[in-house]
Amino acid sequence: MRFSESWLREWINPPVTTAELAHRLTMIGLEVDAIEPAAPDFSGVVVAEVCAVEPHPAADKLRVTRVRTGQTEFQVVCGAPNVAVGMRVPFATVGAALPGGLTIRAASLRGVESLGMLCSATELGLPATNDGLWALPSDAPIGADLRAWLQLDDAVIELGITPNRGDALSILGLARDCSALFDQPLLDQDRLLAPPAVTGSVVPAAQIAAPQDCPVYRLQVIEQIPTNRSTPLWLAERLRRAGVKVIEPIVDICNYVMLELGQPLHAFDADRLTGALTVRRARAGEQFLALNQQRLTLTDECLIIADEHAPVALAGVIGGADSAVQAGTQRIVLESAYFTPEALAGRARQFGIATDAAFRFERGVDPLLSERALNRAVALIVSICGGVASPPIAAPGGRIAFEPCPIVLDMDWASARLGLVIPVDQAMQFLERLGCRMERIGAQRLTVFPPSHRFDLRIAEDLLEELARLIGFDAFDAPLAPSATVLTVPAETRNRKTMVADVLVDLGYFEAITYSFIDPAVAGLFAATPGIALANPISSEMAVMRQSLWPGLLMALRFNQNRQQNRVRLFEIGRSFHGSLDGREEIDRIAGVITGSRLPEQWAVPSVSVDFFDLKGDVQALLSRLGFDAQSEDETTRVRFVAAPHQALHPGQSAAIYLGGRPVGWLGALHPLVQQAMDLTGSVYVFELSLAAVRDRRLPVNRPRSRFPQVRRDLALLKPVSISADELLAIIAADQAEYLREVAIFDRFIGAGIPEGFESVAVKLVLQAFERTLTDEEIIAIISDIRTKLAQHQIELRS
């Protein structure tokens, strides 16, 4: 369950911080899974009113507006299609800091001064309901700081509620637990008790034909509801922070009351119902079209709500599409019922449906809550949407929904079981704070009557758990202090060995663990300097320390090939040793080897052997997952592959791997002489990286996407072979970061018509601006600038 901390603090406001509140909730069994901010960081955004809108003199899609934030007016150039005089919108003033690192500055857009930016919800990091400006309510206070007005400096707390605590699936339930935990009264419960004013006279007809499944079924009619209704921003914000989608005002209010009180509600379009409603079991084979447009074939175990003709809801799970509330609905029948957990258990899973209502009813809802929830929902609908409420009814045919179940609690027994002496008076205080009623039986015994919302309290052991929760688990002494290892949590920027291994496993590699000692003759194939010799080696084949992980991996490859395993992908994370025995340097490395077919044998794809680019792709994928990329704008995380010779690699098929401008490893095809010496068959490709070089990374930063179209331009270029693809892309991308979103080579040709020493490559350029659509003139200027830079390196457009 997700909830807004500020919403909870309207009910009870304990004198603790967010972190302390989360810790205390976890300690009483309401485990906090996550704490998130209600909105990304931004500042300098205020509520403004649009005073004037005029066409831009030099751009058809731009408007020149004047907005006021009080006594001051500002001129702002805006491209949003929905900007209109009189609307109130978020206004980022000059100097405002928006999500993604954007700082608003005074600018001139096509010759017109713009002092700020009118914002959409997306530009503030919030979900948007349209593609234009965020239209704030007409009563939004002009000049108010948007963040303060919407209480966006709020925390969203996510709880993992255990199945026995269905009462905690609401703000009211959490407030009750906090009231008992902090020994504070709830701030305001009047809204739960006050029934709304009744001015209508239409009373719906209903009956209960399955009282064991539905003891209580309440209905109330609301008529004359205006069709121009809308969900207020404060309510929409609370739903958003709870992870609930805004749908339609009446539906939103029902969801709001469910989150607030824990009672699921449902609204029917009264004009789409026929006759009386009946709570009954379905007839086997009966058909029902649900709200999600799923047609269900019901069984006689299904509890339904039906009118005179057909089912209109799968009770406690989902409503029907044929009776759903729509934008034009003016008359509704509001339902508030108590369905037993036994009647609904497994019903949602039976049809593959997951709803918040079913989630709550299956775990149990307060049997006495339906009337208060109905009052609350009707009052909100009338006050927010308008309309006339008729008297509520309780359908006949039901039964008593709740009878207090007395539990005898012996405090001598309780103290012995808990290992802590609890005075009777203290136990009574704790249980009264939970809403229990008590009768004392002698000096050390109590008869406890749990409240209706704590249907999980049934035996004396349940009460022991409640006492232990409120006393605090840290008050109980352990008989023996267990030893424990202190675990340190690694930094989020740290790439752990397990993460590296997981990525390679995802790429189809198997981990190998090989010896650190190898044959001196084998060691000489991979390093120009001799390895560290052991003073007392196990055998002559294990006489020196390895300087690379390749020898061990290749011996493992040979072992597999000798057993008819021709398609092999292995990796190892281990240590290499350099220098002398006394002054040795130990370096952690990642290495891999591949050979055989590119894909496992199958009928649909012909068998193709792996090549250099398969290995390079795997290395690029590994580095990308670890936070390094060839297209990175940050030089420290940019990956480059530079052709270079290595004594163990095939000439012309080897490359050094650079990160941030420094070499960190190698990849390529195994040298034929090395392959022959290792007695390997087929083409073999290897890579090796320094683990320290990829251990730390920069965290990814979320950036909003531009709403404006991309433009693609393809260039056919004639370039010298001596200029690498990486160098070509760097030349094109230089000084074009503002608009160049992507540059890539998608074709290469050497042959007839191409001069010797040159090659033809096709490059795609993707251009896009964040704040507007690029014009043809700007695109031509960008391409012209790129052509000028390319010409300086003897690179020309093909004619």
QUICORJO-V954078 format. One record per residue. PSI is psi in whole degrees, 0 to 359 (999 if undefined). OMEGA is omega in whole degrees, -180 to 180 (none if undefined). D_CENTER is the distance of its C-alpha to the mean C-alpha in Angstrom with 2 decimals. Layout:
# QUICORJO-V954078
PSI|OMEGA|D_CENTER / PSI|OMEGA|D_CENTER
This chain:
# QUICORJO-V954078
134|177|14.32 / 141|177|12.72 / 157|178|15.46 / 129|-180|16.66 / 321|-179|19.00 / 327|177|21.44 / 314|178|21.80 / 320|-177|22.73 / 348|170|25.11 / 337|180|26.94 / 318|178|28.06 / 133|-173|28.70 / 78|-179|28.46 / 150|-177|29.21 / 60|180|30.35 / 159|177|27.51 / 172|178|24.65 / 315|-179|20.96 / 319|-180|20.93 / 321|177|24.12 / 315|-180|22.96 / 319|180|19.95 / 316|-178|22.46 / 323|177|24.99 / 317|178|22.71 / 321|-177|21.77 / 344|176|25.49 / 16|174|26.43 / 358|177|24.18 / 82|-169|21.16 / 128|178|18.80 / 117|-180|16.11 / 330|-177|12.96 / 152|171|11.13 / 122|-177|12.37 / 152|173|10.61 / 149|-180|12.77 / 339|-180|13.26 / 154|175|13.64 / 163|178|13.91 / 130|167|17.39 / 159|-178|20.17 / 162|178|23.82 / 19|-180|26.95 / 125|-177|25.65 / 168|176|28.06 / 128|-180|28.99 / 155|176|31.64 / 133|179|33.90 / 120|-177|34.90 / 329|-177|38.73 / 148|177|39.67 / 124|180|38.40 / 155|178|40.61 / 149|174|40.38 / 135|-176|39.87 / 341|-175|43.27 / 10|-179|41.97 / 122|-176|38.74 / 326|-174|38.46 / 2|179|34.71 / 154|177|34.71 / 145|174|35.95 / 117|-176|37.61 / 160|169|36.68 / 130|-179|37.93 / 151|178|35.72 / 145|178|36.78 / 25|-176|35.09 / 242|178|38.17 / 350|-175|41.51 / 139|176|40.14 / 150|-180|39.39 / 146|173|37.55 / 128|-177|37.81 / 131|173|34.52 / 129|-173|34.17 / 140|179|31.41 / 5|-178|30.36 / 136|-177|28.37 / 340|-174|30.16 / 8|-180|29.84 / 134|-177|31.43 / 153|179|34.38 / 135|177|36.94 / 342|-179|36.17 / 151|177|32.39 / 131|-170|30.47 / 161|171|27.58 / 134|-177|25.60 / 115|177|27.88 / 110|-178|26.95 / 166|177|30.28 / 127|-176|31.78 / 352|-180|30.22 / 145|178|26.86 / 119|-178|23.85 / 163|178|20.77 / 148|-178|17.25 / 7|177|17.52 / 11|-180|20.90 / 128|176|22.90 / 129|-176|26.07 / 130|178|28.14 / 158|173|31.78 / 138|-175|34.82 / 164|174|35.33 / 115|-178|37.76 / 108|-178|36.32 / 42|175|39.07 / 3|-180|41.68 / 129|-178|40.32 / 139|178|39.12 / 121|-175|35.64 / 66|179|34.92 / 191|-178|31.20 / 131|171|28.44 / 133|-166|27.52 / 146|165|23.75 / 168|178|21.36 / 323|-179|18.22 / 321|-179|16.22 / 344|175|18.42 / 8|178|17.46 / 20|-178|13.70 / 154|-180|13.60 / 141|-177|13.20 / 149|176|16.64 / 351|177|18.99 / 178|-176|21.36 / 358|-176|22.05 / 207|179|24.40 / 155|176|24.80 / 107|-180|23.11 / 110|-180|26.06 / 162|179|26.26 / 155|-178|28.49 / 342|179|32.20 / 11|177|32.61 / 131|-175|30.11 / 116|-178|32.26 / 132|179|33.42 / 351|-179|33.01 / 145|174|30.54 / 121|-174|27.74 / 320|-177|24.65 / 318|180|22.43 / 320|-177|25.03 / 320|-179|25.84 / 4|-179|22.34 / 49|-179|21.76 / 348|172|18.65 / 60|-174|19.48 / 158|177|17.88 / 139|173|15.50 / 119|-176|12.96 / 132|179|13.66 / 127|-178|12.14 / 147|169|15.03 / 97|-175|15.87 / 127|178|18.97 / 155|-174|21.64 / 335|-178|23.39 / 353|-176|26.54 / 53|176|25.03 / 336|179|24.39 / 342|-178|26.12 / 5|-179|23.22 / 44|179|20.83 / 163|176|21.88 / 319|178|22.58 / 315|-180|26.23 / 318|178|25.69 / 321|180|23.80 / 322|177|26.51 / 316|179|29.19 / 320|178|27.90 / 325|178|27.67 / 317|178|31.15 / 322|-177|32.52 / 315|-175|30.78 / 0|180|31.95 / 51|177|35.09 / 143|177|34.41 / 155|173|35.10 / 145|-172|32.60 / 323|-173|33.12 / 116|176|33.71 / 7|-178|34.13 / 325|-178|36.54 / 339|179|33.96 / 337|-170|33.67 / 332|-173|37.43 / 115|177|38.74 / 151|180|39.26 / 162|177|39.09 / 137|-179|42.32 / 119|-180|43.70 / 347|179|45.75 / 178|-177|45.45 / 0|-177|47.55 / 122|180|45.75 / 121|-179|45.08 / 153|176|43.20 / 134|-179|44.79 / 157|176|42.86 / 157|178|43.71 / 118|179|42.22 / 359|179|43.54 / 70|-173|41.32 / 334|178|41.78 / 333|-180|40.61 / 330|-177|37.18 / 89|-179|37.04 / 328|-174|39.28 / 132|177|38.29 / 113|-177|37.51 / 144|180|37.65 / 153|173|37.72 / 138|-178|38.33 / 137|172|39.09 / 126|-177|38.11 / 173|175|40.05 / 41|179|40.58 / 124|179|36.90 / 149|180|36.67 / 347|180|34.69 / 29|-178|33.62 / 159|177|31.25 / 154|180|27.81 / 123|180|25.01 / 152|-175|25.56 / 322|-178|22.99 / 322|180|22.93 / 319|179|22.11 / 321|179|19.46 / 320|180|17.76 / 323|176|17.89 / 317|180|16.45 / 315|-178|13.52 / 339|176|12.85 / 0|179|13.28 / 21|-179|10.72 / 132|-178|13.88 / 139|175|14.83 / 127|-174|18.14 / 296|-176|20.74 / 143|-170|24.32 / 314|-178|25.96 / 316|177|27.65 / 319|-180|24.68 / 321|180|22.49 / 320|176|25.18 / 317|178|25.30 / 323|-180|21.57 / 314|180|22.13 / 323|177|25.08 / 316|179|23.29 / 325|-177|20.66 / 313|-173|23.56 / 341|-179|26.15 / 4|-178|24.62 / 112|175|26.89 / 142|179|25.55 / 163|175|27.69 / 140|179|28.51 / 130|175|30.42 / 147|169|32.87 / 111|-174|34.58 / 329|-179|38.11 / 353|-180|39.82 / 10|176|38.21 / 153|178|39.45 / 114|176|42.91 / 200|-174|44.90 / 155|174|43.86 / 141|-180|40.59 / 133|173|40.97 / 115|-176|38.70 / 171|171|39.82 / 144|179|39.07 / 157|172|38.57 / 137|-178|41.32 / 129|-180|40.56 / 355|179|39.62 / 140|-176|38.83 / 148|-179|36.36 / 128|177|33.50 / 112|-176|31.18 / 169|180|27.86 / 328|-180|25.72 / 14|180|23.35 / 18|176|26.58 / 125|180|26.82 / 121|-175|30.49 / 138|171|31.10 / 112|-170|34.32 / 158|174|34.88 / 171|-178|36.83 / 0|174|39.19 / 351|-177|36.64 / 132|174|34.32 / 129|-175|34.70 / 164|166|34.71 / 127|-176|35.71 / 145|169|38.35 / 199|-175|40.67 / 340|-173|44.16 / 320|-170|43.04 / 167|174|39.69 / 141|177|36.48 / 355|176|34.28 / 145|168|31.46 / 107|-166|30.36 / 128|176|30.90 / 2|-176|27.93 / 297|-176|25.52 / 147|178|25.55 / 177|-179|27.98 / 149|-180|30.06 / 329|-175|29.72 / 346|-180|33.44 / 18|-175|33.36 / 148|175|30.02 / 134|-180|30.05 / 177|-178|29.96 / 330|-178|30.32 / 4|-179|34.12 / 132|180|34.41 / 347|178|37.02 / 129|180|37.82 / 155|168|35.48 / 118|-176|36.05 / 129|-176|33.58 / 135|172|33.15 / 116|-170|32.51 / 166|171|33.35 / 111|175|33.24 / 134|-176|32.55 / 146|178|33.19 / 326|-179|30.54 / 325|-178|33.11 / 332|-175|33.44 / 352|-175|29.74 / 122|177|28.77 / 357|-175|27.29 / 319|179|28.02 / 318|179|24.48 / 328|-179|23.96 / 323|-178|27.39 / 8|179|26.25 / 34|-178|22.67 / 138|175|21.39 / 116|178|18.69 / 156|177|19.17 / 325|180|18.77 / 312|179|22.57 / 321|179|23.21 / 321|-178|20.83 / 314|-178|23.00 / 324|179|26.36 / 329|-179|26.06 / 344|178|25.61 / 132|178|28.22 / 149|179|28.66 / 119|-178|31.40 / 338|-177|34.48 / 13|-174|35.97 / 344|-169|33.03 / 321|-178|33.52 / 314|-180|36.22 / 320|180|34.51 / 321|178|31.26 / 316|177|33.37 / 315|-178|35.20 / 315|-178|32.07 / 316|-180|30.57 / 318|179|33.92 / 319|180|34.46 / 319|-179|31.14 / 315|-179|31.78 / 320|-177|35.32 / 328|-176|34.46 / 314|-175|31.55 / 334|-172|32.64 / 178|179|36.32 / 175|-178|38.51 / 124|-179|41.09 / 134|174|40.33 / 170|-179|42.83 / 143|176|43.62 / 159|175|41.21 / 154|169|42.54 / 121|-176|41.96 / 136|177|42.71 / 161|178|45.76 / 0|-180|45.77 / 194|179|43.21 / 176|178|43.87 / 125|-174|43.22 / 335|-175|39.51 / 132|171|39.80 / 125|-178|42.60 / 135|-180|42.18 / 106|-177|42.40 / 140|177|44.44 / 125|178|43.56 / 125|-179|46.30 / 117|177|45.14 / 116|-174|47.69 / 332|173|46.84 / 316|177|49.02 / 317|-179|47.07 / 315|-180|43.74 / 321|179|44.79 / 321|-179|45.95 / 324|-178|42.72 / 340|-176|40.54 / 22|-179|42.92 / 129|-179|43.07 / 123|180|45.74 / 115|176|44.35 / 148|-178|46.99 / 318|-179|47.22 / 320|179|46.86 / 318|178|43.62 / 320|179|42.21 / 321|178|43.28 / 314|180|41.50 / 313|-176|38.20 / 327|175|38.51 / 324|178|39.64 / 337|176|36.52 / 357|180|34.55 / 9|-180|36.71 / 148|172|39.15 / 143|-172|42.81 / 151|171|45.38 / 133|-178|49.00 / 135|179|50.76 / 97|-179|52.98 / 199|-173|55.28 / 325|-170|54.35 / 13|-178|51.35 / 146|-180|49.98 / 145|166|47.70 / 118|-173|46.95 / 130|177|43.35 / 102|-179|42.14 / 152|177|38.31 / 167|-176|36.88 / 331|-177|35.66 / 350|177|31.97 / 63|-179|32.28 / 353|177|33.19 / 352|180|31.98 / 105|-175|35.03 / 332|-178|37.81 / 169|-176|39.66 / 326|180|40.84 / 329|176|38.26 / 321|178|35.49 / 326|176|37.28 / 317|179|37.53 / 319|180|33.77 / 319|178|33.52 / 316|180|36.23 / 321|179|34.59 / 314|-174|31.25 / 329|175|33.06 / 321|-178|35.50 / 125|-177|32.80 / 336|179|32.39 / 353|178|33.55 / 351|-178|36.92 / 124|179|37.73 / 133|174|39.61 / 139|180|39.02 / 326|177|42.40 / 134|179|41.64 / 107|-178|39.33 / 144|176|37.28 / 148|-178|36.81 / 148|176|33.33 / 130|179|31.95 / 118|-179|30.03 / 132|176|26.77 / 138|180|25.40 / 119|-179|21.73 / 155|179|21.62 / 150|-178|20.27 / 336|-179|16.84 / 358|-176|18.92 / 126|173|21.01 / 105|-178|21.02 / 161|-179|22.47 / 322|-180|24.91 / 326|178|22.79 / 316|179|20.01 / 314|-180|22.83 / 319|-180|24.26 / 320|180|21.08 / 314|-179|20.80 / 323|175|24.47 / 319|177|24.33 / 330|-180|21.66 / 1|176|24.23 / 9|-180|26.91 / 155|173|28.74 / 141|-178|30.33 / 137|175|30.84 / 148|175|34.48 / 114|-175|36.15 / 169|-178|39.54 / 150|176|42.38 / 351|-179|42.64 / 135|-178|46.39 / 173|178|47.72 / 132|178|51.03 / 324|180|52.54 / 320|178|53.43 / 320|-180|49.85 / 324|-179|48.59 / 342|177|50.97 / 338|-171|49.33 / 349|-179|46.10 / 143|-179|47.37 / 333|-180|50.43 / 149|-179|51.05 / 150|179|52.00 / 170|179|49.55 / 120|-178|50.14 / 141|178|52.86 / 142|-180|52.81 / 328|-177|55.93 / 74|-176|56.01 / 154|178|53.96 / 319|178|53.50 / 171|-180|54.94 / 336|179|55.82 / 357|180|52.71 / 52|-170|50.53 / 342|-179|52.50 / 156|177|50.15 / 141|-178|46.61 / 144|173|44.22 / 357|178|43.29 / 156|176|40.67 / 351|-176|38.50 / 316|-178|39.85 / 313|180|43.08 / 318|180|41.44 / 321|-179|38.92 / 327|174|41.78 / 324|175|43.89 / 323|176|41.08 / 316|179|40.92 / 320|178|44.70 / 318|180|44.48 / 317|-180|42.14 / 325|178|44.28 / 347|179|47.35 / 32|174|45.78 / 27|175|45.10 / 97|-172|41.43 / 335|176|41.39 / 108|-173|37.69 / 135|173|36.28 / 114|-177|33.16 / 150|172|33.23 / 160|177|31.65 / 141|171|32.54 / 112|-175|31.26 / 194|-172|34.42 / 138|172|36.94 / 159|-171|39.79 / 134|-174|42.93 / 157|178|45.04 / 222|-179|48.19 / 170|-177|50.68 / 322|-178|50.60 / 324|-178|51.18 / 47|-174|49.01 / 153|173|46.32 / 128|-179|42.89 / 126|-175|40.03 / 127|175|37.06 / 133|-177|33.88 / 162|171|33.13 / 131|180|31.00 / 156|180|33.13 / 161|178|33.02 / 141|176|35.50 / 150|174|35.38 / 165|178|38.20 / 203|-175|39.05 / 154|-179|37.45 / 321|-179|34.22 / 156|173|32.94 / 151|-177|34.12 / 131|-180|37.23 / 163|-175|36.68 / 333|-170|38.76 / 340|-175|36.62 / 130|178|36.51 / 152|-179|39.55 / 127|179|39.48 / 133|-179|38.91 / 151|177|39.23 / 156|177|36.65 / 187|-177|37.56 / 321|-174|36.79 / 337|172|33.90 / 315|179|32.13 / 317|180|32.18 / 321|178|31.22 / 320|178|28.19 / 319|180|27.11 / 318|177|27.66 / 318|179|25.74 / 318|178|22.74 / 311|-178|23.03 / 323|179|23.35 / 317|179|20.51 / 335|180|18.09 / 1|175|19.72 / 17|-179|19.20 / 141|-172|22.52 / 148|179|23.35 / 334|-179|26.55 / 10|-176|25.18 / 137|176|23.85 / 343|179|25.20 / 120|-177|25.62 / 328|-177|28.85 / 341|-180|27.90 / 11|-177|25.16 / 136|-179|27.11 / 136|175|28.39 / 145|176|31.91 / 118|-174|34.13 / 125|178|37.81 / 128|-178|40.67 / 150|-179|42.75 / 149|174|45.18 / 138|-172|44.68 / 337|-179|47.53 / 358|-175|45.52 / 157|-177|43.95 / 131|177|45.52 / 132|-179|47.00 / 351|177|45.08 / 42|178|42.03 / 149|-179|40.71 / 145|172|38.40 / 143|180|37.40 / 126|-180|33.71 / 138|171|33.12 / 124|180|30.20 / 30|177|30.72 / 4|179|34.31 / 144|-178|35.37 / 137|-179|36.03 / 358|-179|33.83 / 187|-176|34.87 / 157|169|36.51 / 155|177|36.05 / 185|177|38.54 / 143|180|40.99 / 139|-180|43.20 / 138|-179|46.73 / 323|180|49.24 / 321|177|51.53 / 319|180|48.78 / 320|179|47.73 / 319|-180|51.36 / 328|-179|51.84 / 358|178|48.83 / 51|-179|50.14 / 151|179|47.00 / 156|178|46.98 / 175|177|44.98 / 131|-177|42.92 / 133|-179|40.88 / 140|-175|38.12 / 156|171|36.80 / 158|177|34.48 / 138|-178|34.24 / 151|171|32.10 / 125|-180|32.40 / 325|-179|29.59 / 328|-177|30.13 / 333|-178|29.52 / 14|-176|25.95 / 321|-177|25.18 / 139|-179|23.64 / 164|173|21.27 / 140|179|19.78 / 143|177|16.09 / 146|-180|14.39 / 126|179|14.38 / 130|178|12.38 / 135|179|15.18 / 147|178|15.50 / 148|177|17.21 / 142|177|20.77 / 359|-174|21.82 / 155|-171|25.17 / 151|173|26.47 / 155|177|26.79 / 128|179|30.32 / 134|173|31.33 / 133|179|34.67 / 135|178|36.19 / 128|172|38.90 / 114|-171|41.47 / 147|172|42.71 / 114|-174|45.70 / 153|174|45.07 / 143|179|47.05 / 334|-178|46.01 / 340|177|46.10 / 119|-177|43.03 / 164|177|39.93 / 321|180|36.94 / 318|179|34.91 / 321|179|37.63 / 313|-180|37.77 / 324|179|34.08 / 322|178|34.44 / 316|-178|37.46 / 319|-174|35.70 / 345|-176|32.57 / 128|175|34.69 / 19|180|34.49 / 21|-174|32.35 / 335|-174|28.89 / 322|-174|28.78 / 342|-177|28.88 / 107|-177|28.72 / 331|-177|25.21 / 140|174|26.27 / 130|-176|29.55 / 150|175|30.37 / 130|-179|33.51 / 1|176|33.72 / 151|179|37.44 / 139|-178|40.34 / 134|171|44.02 / 125|-179|47.21 / 214|-176|50.44 / 132|178|53.04 / 355|-180|53.21 / 124|-180|51.19 / 152|179|53.37 / 137|-179|53.74 / 2|179|51.32 / 164|174|48.77 / 155|179|45.90 / 129|177|44.12 / 145|176|40.34 / 129|-175|38.15 / 134|174|35.29 / 139|176|32.61 / 129|176|31.48 / 118|-177|28.50 / 142|180|29.07 / 137|173|26.93 / 154|-178|27.09 / 323|-169|24.29 / 357|-178|26.41 / 174|176|28.83 / 131|178|30.27 / 142|178|32.44 / 163|177|36.10 / 322|-180|38.41 / 319|179|40.41 / 319|180|37.49 / 316|178|36.48 / 320|-180|40.14 / 321|180|40.37 / 314|-180|37.35 / 320|179|38.82 / 319|179|42.22 / 319|179|40.99 / 318|180|39.37 / 322|179|42.65 / 316|-180|44.65 / 322|180|42.69 / 323|-179|42.96 / 330|178|46.70 / 344|180|47.15 / 23|180|46.14 / 33|176|48.36 / 124|-175|45.49 / 160|172|46.46 / 138|177|45.35 / 137|179|46.99 / 999|none|49.66
